Amino acid sequence: MRPTPFTDCGNHRTPSRRAFLFQAATAATAGLLASHADAEVASAGVQPRGTADATIFINLAGAPSHLDTFDPKDGPWNPPDADLRQYGDIILSRTLFPELSRITSDLCLLQSVQSWEAAHERGQFYLQTAHPSNPAFAAETPHLGAVIAREKGGLGPMPPFLAFNSAGIQGAAFLGGKVAPLMPTATRTGLATLEHNYFGAQSQQRFSDRFALLEALDAPLRRQPFDAGMAAYADFYGGARGMMYNPSLADVFKFTQADEARYGNTDLGRQLIVARNAVRARNGAVFITARQGGWDTHQNMFDRGYAPNMYQLCNDLDRAIGGLVADLKESGDFDRTLIVIMGEFGRTPGLLNSRGGRDHHKWSMSVALLGGGVRGGRAIGAKDANGDRVVDPGWRMDRPIFMEDIAATIFSAMGIDWTKSITDTPSGRKFEYVPYGITGLYVPVDEVFG
């Protein structure tokens, strides 16, 4: 078996400017030796599709029930108001997903997906990295977003990897501070941390003078034997410094009350509004991850008086996705933005458990894809009548789809060779973008592109 930290809990508050810079730089330092990420190996003849310029990855943390979201089946487990409708290959509940039901022509559902994991922490590591969760390798296993940032970043002043509501995210590992995730909080007023006005009109000049002094003091340390860690720390500080006093960046993190209402007045909606702004701005962000928690529905999942419940979770997701797709289409960015929606595994099929919920299930799950070259209006693969096991893989490999394949699909859409590996790592162990990708064991699901 191929297994691959994170739990579906926890809140975080907006940091002060000092805390924001410190946390970001600490994350970068944890990545350590960016200078090691040089020596590469890749397979000859690989041709990535290059259909997307940016990826928005929506992490449904806690693991949604595939049977009650993207792969509903007729059965006594459905609530009376499910209102299941069929749109070609796709079946959705109009009650839970009224907006998605209107845009099924853009939606591609992977129905033959399986996970190696059925525990949240390990499953989230696997979801974020496409690698097995192994304590021996975790410090050298970067998030998919950091790998994409390494390949496609540096196009503007915005950090290439944005991660909302993602305290505890895997991060950049050994790839270094330049591709570590910026973890802002989405609020209507934007990021106050981008401006430092303590000294009034003289603030910008005084800050610049102090920052120059800090760089001068740090320079000797960066030349010491432990210089790589200091360099990673300085890289992220430098990136944060480049964002400050930049109106074009500040505007990305701001939005109107009308926007907020259209996206559902939810935390996920606010995250996706800023994701929309970042894609539209084209100022450097290439991988944006948003997170909606609450999907660990072991009990009372269809009880409207219990929070969270499926009505709330699905409607919040539906409103936010509907707003995002409509706005990206209006700005002409939809076709070049890959949207991936998934959790870490599925949930038990058939009848609900004795508590009115569903438990962890790794044998089958569903993934939703839109934009970025994806051909919509169809489902790939199929599960059995109870939603228990994959019975039709629906793609050329004739086996279930795993996170390694989904990662390869994202890399290919972004124009990245998924067979690459980095041999010059701090430990000397080879890091593969996709495990065994160079052997052809895991490959892009090209069928999603038609």
C-alpha positions as CSV (number, residue, x, y, z in Angstrom):
1,M,0.0,0.0,0.0
2,R,1.0,3.6,-0.6
3,P,0.2,5.8,2.3
4,T,1.0,9.8,2.9
5,P,-0.3,16.7,9.0
6,F,-3.5,18.4,9.6
7,T,-6.8,18.0,11.4
8,D,-10.2,19.3,10.8
9,C,-10.2,21.7,13.7
10,G,-8.8,25.0,15.0
11,N,-9.2,28.7,14.4
12,H,-6.8,31.4,13.9
13,R,-6.9,35.2,14.2
14,T,-5.5,37.9,12.0
15,P,-1.8,38.4,13.1
16,S,-0.2,41.7,13.8
17,R,2.3,43.0,11.3
18,R,5.2,41.7,13.5
19,A,3.5,38.4,14.1
20,F,2.7,38.1,10.4
21,L,6.3,38.6,9.4
22,F,7.6,36.4,12.2
23,Q,5.3,33.5,11.4
24,A,6.0,33.7,7.7
25,A,9.7,33.8,8.2
26,T,9.6,31.0,10.8
27,A,7.8,28.8,8.2
28,A,10.4,29.6,5.7
29,T,13.2,28.8,8.1
30,A,11.6,25.4,8.8
31,G,12.0,24.7,5.1
32,L,15.8,25.2,5.5
33,L,18.2,24.6,2.7
34,A,16.7,26.2,-0.4
35,S,20.1,25.9,-2.1
36,H,19.7,22.2,-2.2
37,A,16.7,22.4,-4.6
38,D,18.9,22.4,-7.7
39,A,19.8,19.0,-9.2
40,E,16.8,17.6,-11.2
41,V,16.0,14.4,-13.0
42,A,13.0,14.1,-15.4
43,S,11.6,11.7,-18.0
44,A,12.4,12.5,-21.6
45,G,9.4,13.1,-23.9
46,V,6.9,14.2,-21.3
47,Q,4.5,16.9,-22.7
48,P,2.5,18.7,-20.0
49,R,-0.7,20.2,-21.3
50,G,-0.2,23.7,-20.0
51,T,-3.9,24.6,-20.0
52,A,-3.9,26.6,-16.8
53,D,-2.0,29.6,-15.5
54,A,-3.3,29.3,-11.9
55,T,-4.8,26.6,-9.7
56,I,-7.4,27.2,-7.0
57,F,-7.5,24.2,-4.7
58,I,-10.5,24.0,-2.3
59,N,-9.7,21.7,0.6
60,L,-12.9,20.2,2.1
61,A,-11.2,19.4,5.4
62,G,-12.8,16.6,7.4
63,A,-13.6,14.5,4.4
64,P,-17.1,15.0,2.7
65,S,-19.5,12.2,2.1
66,H,-19.3,11.5,-1.7
67,L,-22.7,9.8,-1.5
68,D,-24.3,13.0,-0.3
69,T,-22.3,15.5,-2.4
70,F,-20.9,14.6,-5.8
71,D,-22.0,11.0,-6.3
72,P,-25.5,10.6,-4.9
73,K,-27.3,7.3,-5.4
74,D,-31.0,6.4,-5.2
75,G,-31.6,4.7,-1.8
76,P,-33.3,5.0,1.6
77,W,-30.4,7.0,3.0
78,N,-31.4,10.1,1.0
79,P,-33.4,12.8,3.0
80,P,-36.9,13.4,1.7
81,D,-36.0,16.8,0.2
82,A,-32.9,15.5,-1.7
83,D,-34.4,16.4,-5.1
84,L,-31.8,14.4,-7.1
85,R,-31.5,15.6,-10.7
86,Q,-29.6,14.0,-13.6
87,Y,-27.6,16.2,-16.0
88,G,-26.0,13.7,-18.5
89,D,-23.4,11.8,-16.5
90,I,-23.8,14.0,-13.5
91,I,-26.3,13.6,-10.7
92,L,-26.7,16.3,-8.1
93,S,-29.1,17.3,-5.3
94,R,-30.9,20.6,-6.3
95,T,-31.5,21.2,-2.6
96,L,-27.8,21.0,-1.7
97,F,-26.3,22.4,-4.9
98,P,-28.6,24.7,-6.8
99,E,-25.8,26.8,-8.2
100,L,-23.6,23.8,-9.3
101,S,-26.7,22.3,-10.9
102,R,-26.9,25.3,-13.2
103,I,-23.2,24.9,-14.4
104,T,-22.9,21.2,-14.8
105,S,-21.6,21.8,-18.4
106,D,-18.5,23.2,-16.7
107,L,-18.2,20.4,-14.1
108,C,-16.1,17.2,-14.4
109,L,-16.5,14.7,-11.6
110,L,-13.9,12.0,-10.9
111,Q,-16.0,9.2,-9.4
112,S,-13.4,6.4,-9.3
113,V,-11.0,8.0,-6.7
114,Q,-9.6,6.1,-3.8
115,S,-7.4,7.2,-0.9
116,W,-4.6,5.4,0.8
117,E,-5.6,6.9,4.1
118,A,-8.6,7.0,6.5
119,A,-7.3,9.2,9.3
120,H,-7.5,13.0,9.1
121,E,-3.9,14.0,9.8
122,R,-2.4,11.4,7.5
123,G,-5.0,12.0,4.9
124,Q,-4.5,15.8,4.9
125,F,-0.7,15.3,4.5
126,Y,-1.4,13.0,1.5
127,L,-3.9,15.4,0.1
128,Q,-1.5,18.4,0.3
129,T,1.6,16.6,-0.9
130,A,0.5,13.5,-2.9
131,H,3.1,11.6,-0.8
132,P,2.7,9.1,2.0
133,S,2.8,10.4,5.5
134,N,6.1,9.3,6.9
135,P,7.8,11.1,9.8
136,A,11.2,10.3,8.4
137,F,10.4,12.2,5.2
138,A,7.9,14.9,6.3
139,A,10.4,17.7,6.8
140,E,11.5,17.2,3.1
141,T,8.0,16.9,1.6
142,P,6.7,20.2,0.3
143,H,3.0,21.1,-0.4
144,L,2.0,20.8,-4.0
145,G,1.6,24.6,-4.0
146,A,5.2,25.1,-3.1
147,V,6.3,22.8,-6.0
148,I,4.1,24.7,-8.4
149,A,5.4,28.0,-7.0
150,R,9.0,26.8,-7.6
151,E,8.2,26.0,-11.2
152,K,5.9,28.9,-12.0
153,G,6.5,31.6,-9.4
154,G,8.4,34.9,-9.6
155,L,6.0,36.5,-12.1
156,G,5.2,39.5,-9.9
157,P,5.3,41.0,-6.4
158,M,2.6,38.7,-5.0
159,P,3.9,35.5,-3.4
160,P,3.2,32.6,-5.7
161,F,1.6,30.4,-3.1
162,L,-1.4,31.7,-1.1
163,A,-3.0,29.6,1.6
164,F,-6.2,30.8,3.4
165,N,-7.5,29.4,6.7
166,S,-4.6,26.9,6.6
167,A,-2.8,27.0,10.0
168,G,-0.7,23.9,10.1
169,I,-0.4,23.5,6.3
170,Q,2.6,21.5,5.2
171,G,4.5,24.4,3.7
172,A,7.6,24.5,1.5
173,A,9.9,22.1,3.3
174,F,13.4,22.2,1.8
175,L,12.3,24.3,-1.2
176,G,12.8,27.5,0.8
177,G,11.3,30.8,1.8
178,K,10.6,32.1,-1.7
179,V,7.9,29.5,-2.3
180,A,6.6,29.1,1.3
181,P,2.8,29.8,1.6
182,L,1.6,33.3,2.5
183,M,-1.3,32.6,4.9
184,P,-3.5,35.7,5.0
185,T,-7.0,36.0,6.5
186,A,-9.7,37.1,4.1
187,T,-11.4,40.2,5.4
188,R,-13.3,42.9,3.6
189,T,-10.8,45.6,4.7
190,G,-7.8,43.7,3.5
191,L,-4.4,43.2,5.1
192,A,-3.5,46.0,7.5
193,T,-0.1,44.3,7.8
194,L,0.8,45.6,4.3
195,E,1.1,49.1,5.7
196,H,3.1,50.3,8.7
197,N,2.0,53.8,9.5
198,Y,3.3,54.1,13.1
199,F,5.5,57.1,12.2
200,G,2.8,58.8,10.1
201,A,4.0,60.4,6.8
202,Q,7.5,59.3,7.5
203,S,6.6,55.6,8.0
204,Q,7.6,54.2,4.7
205,Q,11.0,55.9,4.6
206,R,11.8,55.0,8.2
207,F,10.7,51.4,7.7
208,S,12.9,51.2,4.6
209,D,15.9,52.6,6.5
210,R,15.4,50.1,9.4
211,F,14.9,47.2,7.0
212,A,18.2,48.1,5.2
213,L,19.9,48.2,8.6
214,L,18.5,44.7,9.4
215,E,19.8,43.3,6.1
216,A,23.2,44.7,6.8
217,L,23.3,43.2,10.3
218,D,22.1,39.8,9.0
219,A,24.5,39.7,6.0
220,P,27.4,38.1,7.9
221,L,25.1,35.4,9.4
222,R,24.0,34.4,5.9
223,R,27.6,33.7,5.1
224,Q,28.1,31.4,8.0
225,P,27.9,27.5,7.9
226,F,24.2,27.8,8.8
227,D,23.7,30.4,6.0
228,A,21.0,28.5,4.1
229,G,18.5,28.7,7.0
230,M,19.2,32.4,7.4
231,A,18.9,32.9,3.7
232,A,15.5,31.2,3.6
233,Y,14.4,33.4,6.6
234,A,15.6,36.5,4.7
235,D,14.0,35.4,1.5
236,F,10.5,35.4,3.1
237,Y,11.1,38.6,4.9
238,G,12.3,40.2,1.6
239,G,9.1,38.9,-0.1
240,A,6.9,40.4,2.6
241,R,8.9,43.6,2.4
242,G,8.2,43.7,-1.4
243,M,4.5,43.5,-0.7
244,M,4.3,46.5,1.7
245,Y,3.2,49.9,0.4
246,N,2.1,48.3,-2.9
247,P,-1.5,49.5,-3.7
248,S,-2.0,46.9,-6.4
249,L,-1.3,44.1,-3.9
250,A,-3.4,45.7,-1.1
251,D,-6.4,45.9,-3.4
252,V,-6.2,42.1,-4.0
253,F,-7.1,41.5,-0.4
254,K,-10.1,43.9,-0.3
255,F,-13.7,43.3,-1.5
256,T,-17.1,44.8,-1.2
257,Q,-20.1,43.9,0.9
258,A,-22.0,43.1,-2.2
259,D,-19.2,40.6,-3.2
260,E,-19.4,39.0,0.2
261,A,-23.2,38.6,-0.1
262,R,-23.0,37.1,-3.5
263,Y,-20.5,34.5,-2.3
264,G,-22.6,33.6,0.6
265,N,-21.4,35.7,3.6
266,T,-19.1,32.8,4.7
267,D,-15.5,32.3,5.5
268,L,-15.1,30.1,2.4
269,G,-16.8,32.8,0.3
270,R,-14.4,35.4,1.5
271,Q,-11.4,33.2,0.7
272,L,-12.6,32.6,-2.8
273,I,-13.3,36.3,-3.4
274,V,-9.6,37.0,-2.7
275,A,-8.6,34.0,-4.8
276,R,-10.6,35.5,-7.6
277,N,-8.9,38.9,-7.1
278,A,-5.5,37.3,-7.1
279,V,-6.2,35.4,-10.3
280,R,-7.5,38.5,-12.0
281,A,-4.6,40.7,-10.9
282,R,-2.1,38.4,-12.6
283,N,0.6,39.7,-10.2
284,G,2.3,36.5,-9.2
285,A,-0.1,34.1,-7.4
286,V,-0.1,30.7,-9.2
287,F,-1.4,28.3,-6.5
288,I,-4.2,29.4,-4.1
289,T,-5.6,27.0,-1.6
290,A,-8.8,27.7,0.3
291,R,-10.2,25.6,3.2
292,Q,-13.7,24.8,4.3
293,G,-13.8,22.8,7.5
294,G,-16.7,20.9,9.2
295,W,-17.0,17.9,6.8
296,D,-16.2,15.3,9.5
297,T,-19.9,14.4,9.7
298,H,-20.1,11.4,12.0
299,Q,-23.5,12.4,13.4
300,N,-26.7,14.4,12.7
301,M,-25.5,15.3,9.2
302,F,-29.1,16.0,7.9
303,D,-30.3,17.6,11.1
304,R,-30.9,21.3,10.3
305,G,-30.7,22.1,14.0
306,Y,-27.2,20.6,14.4
307,A,-24.1,22.5,13.2
308,P,-22.5,21.8,11.0
309,N,-25.0,19.9,8.8
310,M,-25.0,19.0,5.2
311,Y,-27.5,21.7,4.2
312,Q,-25.2,24.4,5.6
313,L,-21.9,22.9,4.3
314,C,-23.1,22.2,0.8
315,N,-25.1,25.4,0.4
316,D,-22.0,27.4,1.6
317,L,-19.8,25.6,-0.8
318,D,-22.3,25.9,-3.6
319,R,-22.8,29.7,-3.3
320,A,-19.0,30.3,-3.1
321,I,-18.3,28.2,-6.2
322,G,-21.1,29.7,-8.1
323,G,-19.8,33.2,-7.5
324,L,-16.2,32.2,-8.3
325,V,-17.1,30.6,-11.6
326,A,-19.4,33.4,-12.7
327,D,-16.8,36.1,-11.9
328,L,-13.9,34.2,-13.5
329,K,-16.0,33.8,-16.7
330,E,-16.9,37.4,-16.7
331,S,-13.2,38.5,-16.5
332,G,-12.1,35.9,-19.0
333,D,-10.0,34.0,-16.5
334,F,-12.0,30.8,-16.1
335,D,-10.5,28.8,-19.0
336,R,-7.0,29.4,-17.6
337,T,-7.8,28.7,-14.0
338,L,-8.0,25.1,-12.7
339,I,-10.4,24.6,-9.8
340,V,-10.0,21.5,-7.8
341,I,-12.5,20.6,-5.0
342,M,-11.9,17.6,-2.7
343,G,-11.3,16.3,0.8
344,E,-8.9,13.8,2.2
345,F,-11.1,10.6,1.8
346,G,-14.7,9.5,1.5
347,R,-17.3,8.4,4.0
348,T,-19.0,5.1,4.7
349,P,-21.6,4.2,2.1
350,G,-25.2,3.0,2.2
351,L,-27.4,3.7,5.3
352,L,-26.4,6.3,7.8
353,N,-24.8,5.1,11.1
354,S,-26.7,4.9,14.4
355,R,-25.9,8.6,15.1
356,G,-27.3,9.8,11.8
357,G,-23.9,10.3,10.1
358,R,-21.2,8.6,8.2
359,D,-17.7,7.4,9.2
360,H,-14.3,7.4,7.5
361,H,-14.0,5.4,4.2
362,K,-10.9,5.3,2.0
363,W,-12.1,2.9,-0.6
364,S,-14.0,5.5,-2.7
365,M,-14.5,9.3,-2.9
366,S,-15.2,11.9,-5.5
367,V,-13.3,15.0,-6.8
368,A,-14.8,17.9,-8.7
369,L,-12.8,19.8,-11.4
370,L,-13.7,23.0,-13.3
371,G,-11.9,25.4,-15.6
372,G,-8.3,25.3,-16.7
373,G,-8.9,23.2,-19.8
374,V,-11.2,20.7,-18.1
375,R,-14.0,19.4,-20.4
376,G,-17.2,19.6,-18.3
377,G,-20.6,18.0,-18.4
378,R,-19.4,14.5,-17.5
379,A,-18.3,12.0,-14.9
380,I,-15.2,9.8,-15.1
381,G,-15.5,6.3,-13.6
382,A,-18.2,4.8,-11.3
383,K,-18.8,3.3,-8.0
384,D,-21.2,0.5,-7.1
385,A,-24.9,1.1,-6.3
386,N,-24.2,1.8,-2.6
387,G,-21.2,4.1,-3.3
388,D,-18.8,1.6,-1.6
389,R,-16.2,0.6,-4.1
390,V,-14.9,1.6,-7.5
391,V,-16.4,-0.7,-10.2
392,D,-15.4,1.2,-13.3
393,P,-12.2,3.2,-13.3
394,G,-13.2,5.0,-16.4
395,W,-9.7,6.0,-17.6
396,R,-6.8,4.5,-19.4
397,M,-5.0,3.0,-16.4
398,D,-7.9,0.7,-15.6
399,R,-7.5,1.2,-11.8
400,P,-8.8,3.7,-9.2
401,I,-7.5,7.2,-9.4
402,F,-5.2,8.2,-6.5
403,M,-4.0,11.6,-5.2
404,E,-0.7,10.9,-7.0
405,D,-2.6,10.9,-10.3
406,I,-4.6,14.1,-9.3
407,A,-1.3,15.8,-8.5
408,A,0.1,14.8,-11.9
409,T,-3.0,16.1,-13.5
410,I,-2.6,19.5,-11.8
411,F,1.1,19.7,-12.7
412,S,0.3,18.8,-16.3
413,A,-2.4,21.5,-16.5
414,M,0.0,24.0,-15.1
415,G,2.6,23.1,-17.7
416,I,4.9,21.2,-15.2
417,D,6.7,18.0,-15.9
418,W,5.2,15.7,-13.2
419,T,8.1,13.1,-13.6
420,K,10.7,15.5,-12.2
421,S,12.6,14.7,-9.1
422,I,15.2,16.7,-7.0
423,T,18.2,14.7,-6.0
424,D,20.2,17.4,-4.1
425,T,18.1,17.5,-0.9
426,P,19.4,18.1,2.7
427,S,19.2,14.4,3.5
428,G,20.4,13.2,0.2
429,R,17.1,11.4,-0.4
430,K,15.5,12.0,-3.8
431,F,12.3,14.0,-3.8
432,E,9.9,13.1,-6.6
433,Y,7.2,15.6,-7.7
434,V,4.9,12.6,-8.0
435,P,6.0,9.4,-6.4
436,Y,7.0,6.9,-9.1
437,G,5.9,9.4,-11.7
438,I,9.0,8.8,-13.8
439,T,8.1,5.1,-14.0
440,G,4.6,5.8,-15.3
441,L,2.9,4.2,-12.3
442,Y,1.0,7.4,-11.6
443,V,0.1,9.7,-14.5
444,P,-2.2,12.6,-15.3
445,V,-5.9,11.8,-15.8
446,D,-5.8,13.1,-19.3
447,E,-9.5,12.1,-19.8
448,V,-10.6,15.2,-17.9
449,F,-9.3,17.4,-20.7
450,G,-11.3,15.5,-23.3
